[in-house]
Amino acid sequence: MGATLEEIEKEMIRRTMASTQGNRTRTAQLLGVSLRTLQRKLKAMEDEEKGPRPAGGE
């Protein structure tokens, strides 16, 4: 089976960020989402790439 909707969304965000040279405002406009929504999604992608944090916040 193909990619999940979440995977497709992440790839579209990555590609659009690349095409706008990292301009978040323009990326949000092109994707048709608010800047706040894009920021939230980028933060979630960043946190996912870092992996789970150890207990105790260290």
KAVEN-V260522 format. One record per residue. N is the residue number from 1. RES is the residue in three letters. D_FIRST is the distance of its C-alpha to the first C-alpha in whole Angstrom. Layout:
# KAVEN-V260522
n=N res=RES d_first=D_FIRST
n=N res=RES d_first=D_FIRST
This chain:
# KAVEN-V260522
n=1 res=MET d_first=0
n=2 res=GLY d_first=4
n=3 res=ALA d_first=7
n=4 res=THR d_first=9
n=5 res=LEU d_first=12
n=6 res=GLU d_first=14
n=7 res=GLU d_first=13
n=8 res=ILE d_first=13
n=9 res=GLU d_first=17
n=10 res=LYS d_first=18
n=11 res=GLU d_first=17
n=12 res=MET d_first=19
n=13 res=ILE d_first=22
n=14 res=ARG d_first=22
n=15 res=ARG d_first=22
n=16 res=THR d_first=25
n=17 res=MET d_first=27
n=18 res=ALA d_first=27
n=19 res=SER d_first=28
n=20 res=THR d_first=31
n=21 res=GLN d_first=32
n=22 res=GLY d_first=31
n=23 res=ASN d_first=33
n=24 res=ARG d_first=31
n=25 res=THR d_first=33
n=26 res=ARG d_first=32
n=27 res=THR d_first=29
n=28 res=ALA d_first=29
n=29 res=GLN d_first=31
n=30 res=LEU d_first=28
n=31 res=LEU d_first=25
n=32 res=GLY d_first=27
n=33 res=VAL d_first=28
n=34 res=SER d_first=31
n=35 res=LEU d_first=32
n=36 res=ARG d_first=32
n=37 res=THR d_first=28
n=38 res=LEU d_first=27
n=39 res=GLN d_first=29
n=40 res=ARG d_first=28
n=41 res=LYS d_first=24
n=42 res=LEU d_first=26
n=43 res=LYS d_first=28
n=44 res=ALA d_first=25
n=45 res=MET d_first=23
n=46 res=GLU d_first=26
n=47 res=ASP d_first=26
n=48 res=GLU d_first=23
n=49 res=GLU d_first=23
n=50 res=LYS d_first=27
n=51 res=GLY d_first=25
n=52 res=PRO d_first=27
n=53 res=ARG d_first=31
n=54 res=PRO d_first=34
n=55 res=ALA d_first=36
n=56 res=GLY d_first=39
n=57 res=GLY d_first=37
n=58 res=GLU d_first=38
